[in-house]
């Protein structure tokens, strides 16, 4: 167990001023929620915005809405992605169809995607993993050939542009997350955006049936947000990191996805979201630029892009384990992302018997991510770069 300064793998700005706005939002209720939805709608230039209790809840409501617009029941998704995406598909009553990924861009393998999408495909979920933009135009062409919807999982790409357009606004619907480790946080929370009136109408019907979280759950979220503001600091993060029961950094498959509306408290925490997101993304872009120069990284690392975490693929699994173990001992905040491809998640593995996704498996064994958030000092950045060079030279 490490005692002393420890860098969290991911963090987003949240201050006591934001907490005071959260309390005001809790008192304002629906007005605070409407205000934040309208602010996002204007900022992203979209016609429809719906806020929910998490990004996973937003995805699940979107999938249920699309399910009502088509008799199709297959959803094509990356074989290496967040476990909650697969859980949302399954719990929406749909069948996940996996497509292997490109191990350098984390996007779909283009040739495999053309084989995976058929006339049975309801939608394709394209992710911008760690903030690395997916080739949405190419995926859109495949979707259009088969009449499938395109859903952007932009949970890890809030505020990132590609080709002058905001990620999450390029598909038929875009999903965002305000979880604790994202670019912007209100503790938990999520949002779906769309420019399609038909999709918006279908989402609205489901959204209207979603209730507020129980008061006790809202109180727990308040307490968690306050504790996060205190213990996310590197000088204190070693305390929660040392508590095994908290499971910090662990990837799990959620057996049940709770769906509630965004609370007034959460909406209040988002009141200054533009300023906080700008601060967060400026810090991330600076960290990415430093690591790109210091480690002589090649694409897909764009030194001007505010990646949520900076992905690196180790030479092999033992090399990754050496870097990660040293990082843990030194408190440098490197993490290993998702431990298996989607087809090897124990709870759903039987649905993919006999299927293999070699690039996804390779990433699960070799991928490391470097922290990029605002709590990194210049000394931290040097220590992380020195660690990566040390193991590479060994």
HELIX and SHEET records of a PDB file:
HELIX    1   1 UNK A   16  UNK A   28  1                                  13    
HELIX    2   2 UNK A   30  UNK A   44  1                                  15    
HELIX    3   3 UNK A   55  UNK A   69  1                                  15    
HELIX    4   4 UNK A   83  UNK A   91  1                                   9    
HELIX    5   5 UNK A  110  UNK A  116  1                                   7    
HELIX    6   6 UNK A  129  UNK A  131  5                                   3    
HELIX    7   7 UNK A  136  UNK A  146  1                                  11    
HELIX    8   8 UNK A  197  UNK A  207  1                                  11    
HELIX    9   9 UNK A  215  UNK A  231  1                                  17    
HELIX   10  10 UNK A  237  UNK A  241  1                                   5    
HELIX   11  11 UNK A  244  UNK A  246  5                                   3    
HELIX   12  12 UNK A  264  UNK A  269  1                                   6    
HELIX   13  13 UNK A  273  UNK A  294  1                                  22    
HELIX   14  14 UNK A  317  UNK A  330  1                                  14    
HELIX   15  15 UNK A  342  UNK A  344  5                                   3    
HELIX   16  16 UNK A  349  UNK A  352  5                                   4    
HELIX   17  17 UNK A  358  UNK A  366  1                                   9    
HELIX   18  18 UNK A  378  UNK A  393  1                                  16    
SHEET    1   A 7 UNK A  48  UNK A  52  0                                        
SHEET    2   A 7 UNK A 190  UNK A 194 -1                                        
SHEET    3   A 7 UNK A 173  UNK A 177 -1                                        
SHEET    4   A 7 UNK A 149  UNK A 153  1                                        
SHEET    5   A 7 UNK A 121  UNK A 127  1                                        
SHEET    6   A 7 UNK A  74  UNK A  78  1                                        
SHEET    7   A 7 UNK A  95  UNK A  99  1                                        
SHEET    1   B 2 UNK A 161  UNK A 162  0                                        
SHEET    2   B 2 UNK A 165  UNK A 166 -1                                        
SHEET    1   C 2 UNK A 309  UNK A 313  0                                        
SHEET    2   C 2 UNK A 367  UNK A 371 -1                                        
END                                                                             
